[in-house]
Amino acid sequence: MTNFVLVAGTWLGAWAWEEVAGELRAAGHDVRAVTLSGLAGKQGLPAGQQTHVQDIVDEVERLDLRDVVLVGHSYAGVPVGQAAERIGGRLARVVFVDAMVPVDGESALSGWPSEAVREAIAANGFWPPQTAPDYAGQDLTDEQIARIVNGSTPHPGATATEPAVLRGDLGALPTTYVKCLLDGEEPMPVVAELLESECWELIEMDTGHWPMFSRPRELARVLHESATRR
């Protein structure tokens, strides 16, 4: 049995993993989905990037979890990558699902065209959720899009603009990177560089950026198989 800790990306909470978590539990794993501060049921709580890192570390330590596979989707790859370092020997593997990865001293918005997002955060203090048309072409049904849109909450701006703090080499951690091909066929350059490490592997999924909705069974199978790799 593996202890999976699942963390969804921008605007989402633990609820986004319901189908994937069910599949993993049916396969015999223990699963915890984390809602980060300021999102979903924790909306309104103040949060910076290190708050989100601590949210994840606290969940692992509070439950005294071992043999942990930390899974970060999209933005959540940034705090998950930092948390993976900090839980030490409790970690079995990291899985980044079409995710950003932390770079020491850089924000989550570094490395991609994000000026409009920065302007929105400066004006509002948060990263506004997307609307239904923004999810077109991502292998999602109208029902799935409605579920995402209706469940999304504004994302705390500071978590996206504050710098990551890494203590070691992310490339040295046992890692699976899941690239969702409808969101771009090539990993971002920082990920491509990390994939040169013998500790990292690349898995491709022919779906969009939200596979926990579009392909939950396939994603659960990828996560299950990742747990067997050491």
C-alpha positions in Angstrom: 0.0 0.0 0.0 1.2 3.5 -0.9 0.1 6.7 0.8 -0.9 9.1 -1.9 -1.1 12.8 -1.2 -2.9 14.6 -4.0 -2.7 18.4 -4.5 -4.7 20.1 -7.3 -3.7 23.2 -9.2 -4.9 26.8 -9.4 -8.5 27.5 -8.3 -9.2 23.9 -7.2 -9.4 22.0 -3.9 -9.4 18.4 -2.7 -12.7 17.8 -4.4 -11.1 17.8 -7.8 -9.5 14.4 -7.1 -12.7 12.5 -6.2 -12.7 10.1 -9.1 -9.0 9.5 -9.1 -8.9 8.9 -5.3 -11.7 6.4 -5.7 -9.8 4.4 -8.3 -6.6 4.5 -6.2 -8.4 3.3 -3.0 -10.0 0.5 -5.0 -6.4 -0.6 -5.9 -5.6 -0.8 -2.2 -3.9 2.5 -1.6 -4.4 5.1 1.1 -5.3 8.5 -0.4 -5.3 12.0 1.1 -6.3 15.0 -1.1 -5.2 18.3 0.3 -7.1 21.6 -0.1 -4.5 24.4 0.0 -5.1 27.5 2.2 -7.2 30.2 0.5 -8.9 27.8 -1.8 -12.2 25.9 -1.9 -13.3 25.1 1.7 -10.3 27.1 3.0 -11.3 30.2 1.0 -10.5 33.4 2.8 -7.5 32.1 4.7 -4.4 34.2 4.0 -1.8 32.3 2.0 1.6 32.8 0.5 3.6 30.1 -1.4 5.3 28.9 1.8 1.9 28.5 3.4 1.0 26.1 0.7 4.3 24.2 1.2 3.6 23.9 4.9 0.0 22.8 4.2 1.4 19.7 2.5 4.2 19.0 4.9 1.7 19.4 7.9 -0.7 16.8 6.3 2.1 14.3 5.9 3.5 14.8 9.4 0.2 15.1 11.2 -0.9 11.7 9.9 2.7 10.3 10.3 2.6 9.0 6.7 5.4 6.9 5.3 6.0 5.6 1.8 4.4 8.8 0.4 3.8 9.6 -3.2 3.3 13.3 -3.5 1.2 14.4 -6.5 1.1 18.0 -7.7 -1.0 19.2 -10.6 -0.4 22.4 -12.5 0.5 25.2 -10.0 0.6 22.7 -7.2 3.9 21.3 -8.5 5.6 24.3 -7.1 4.7 23.7 -3.4 4.7 19.9 -3.9 8.3 20.0 -5.2 9.4 22.0 -2.1 7.4 19.8 0.3 9.0 16.7 -1.2 12.4 17.9 0.0 11.1 18.7 3.4 9.5 15.4 4.3 12.8 13.6 3.8 12.7 9.8 4.3 8.9 9.7 4.2 9.0 10.3 0.5 8.8 7.5 -2.0 8.2 9.4 -5.2 7.0 12.8 -6.6 4.5 12.9 -9.5 4.1 16.2 -11.4 0.9 16.2 -13.4 1.3 18.6 -16.3 2.8 20.8 -13.6 5.0 23.8 -13.0 8.1 22.8 -11.0 9.9 25.0 -8.4 13.0 26.8 -9.2 14.9 28.2 -6.3 14.4 32.0 -6.1 11.8 32.0 -8.9 8.0 32.4 -8.7 5.4 30.1 -10.1 4.8 32.6 -12.9 8.5 32.6 -14.0 9.3 30.9 -17.3 6.1 31.5 -19.2 4.2 34.4 -20.6 2.3 35.6 -17.5 2.0 39.4 -17.8 -1.8 39.3 -17.9 -1.9 37.1 -14.8 0.5 39.4 -12.9 -1.6 42.4 -13.8 -4.8 40.6 -12.6 -3.1 39.7 -9.3 -1.8 43.3 -8.8 -5.3 44.6 -9.4 -7.3 42.1 -7.4 -4.9 40.4 -5.0 -5.8 37.0 -6.5 -5.6 35.0 -9.7 -9.2 35.0 -11.2 -10.7 31.7 -12.2 -11.1 30.8 -15.8 -14.5 30.8 -17.6 -16.0 27.9 -19.6 -14.6 29.0 -23.0 -11.0 28.8 -21.6 -11.4 25.0 -21.2 -12.1 24.4 -24.9 -9.9 21.9 -26.7 -8.8 20.2 -23.4 -10.7 16.9 -23.8 -13.4 17.9 -21.4 -17.2 17.4 -21.7 -19.5 20.3 -21.1 -20.5 18.7 -17.8 -16.9 18.4 -16.7 -16.2 22.0 -17.7 -19.2 23.1 -15.7 -18.0 21.2 -12.7 -14.6 22.8 -12.8 -16.0 26.3 -13.3 -18.6 26.0 -10.6 -16.1 24.6 -8.1 -13.3 27.1 -8.8 -12.4 29.8 -6.3 -10.0 32.8 -6.7 -6.4 31.7 -6.3 -4.4 33.7 -3.6 -2.0 35.9 -5.6 1.0 35.8 -3.3 1.3 32.0 -3.8 2.0 32.6 -7.5 4.3 35.6 -7.2 6.5 34.7 -4.2 9.8 32.8 -4.8 10.3 29.1 -4.3 12.9 27.9 -1.7 14.8 24.7 -2.6 17.4 23.3 -0.4 18.8 20.7 -2.8 18.7 19.3 -6.3 15.1 18.6 -7.5 16.6 16.3 -10.1 17.8 14.0 -7.4 14.3 13.1 -6.2 12.6 10.0 -7.7 10.1 11.6 -10.0 7.5 10.9 -12.6 6.5 13.8 -14.9 3.1 13.4 -16.6 2.8 15.5 -19.8 -0.7 16.1 -21.1 -0.2 16.5 -24.8 -3.3 18.7 -25.6 -1.7 21.3 -23.4 1.4 21.4 -25.5 3.5 18.5 -26.8 6.8 19.5 -25.2 7.6 20.0 -21.5 8.7 23.5 -20.5 12.4 24.0 -20.7 13.1 23.7 -16.9 11.2 20.3 -16.9 13.0 19.1 -20.1 16.3 19.8 -18.3 15.2 17.9 -15.2 14.1 14.9 -17.3 17.7 14.4 -18.2 18.3 13.1 -14.7 18.3 9.3 -14.3 15.9 9.9 -11.4 13.1 11.3 -13.6 10.8 9.6 -16.0 8.4 11.1 -18.5 4.8 9.7 -19.1 2.6 11.2 -21.8 -1.2 11.3 -21.7 -3.2 12.1 -24.8 -5.5 14.5 -23.0 -5.7 18.1 -21.7 -4.4 19.9 -18.7 -7.1 18.6 -16.3 -6.7 14.8 -16.6 -8.3 14.2 -13.1 -11.6 15.2 -14.9 -11.0 14.1 -18.5 -9.2 10.8 -17.9 -9.5 9.9 -14.2 -9.1 6.1 -14.6 -6.1 6.5 -16.9 -4.5 9.0 -14.5 -5.1 6.7 -11.6 -3.4 3.9 -13.4 -0.4 6.1 -14.1 -0.2 7.0 -10.5 -0.6 3.4 -9.4 2.2 2.3 -11.7 4.4 5.2 -10.5 4.1 3.9 -7.0 5.7 0.6 -8.0 8.9 2.4 -9.1 11.6 2.9 -6.6 
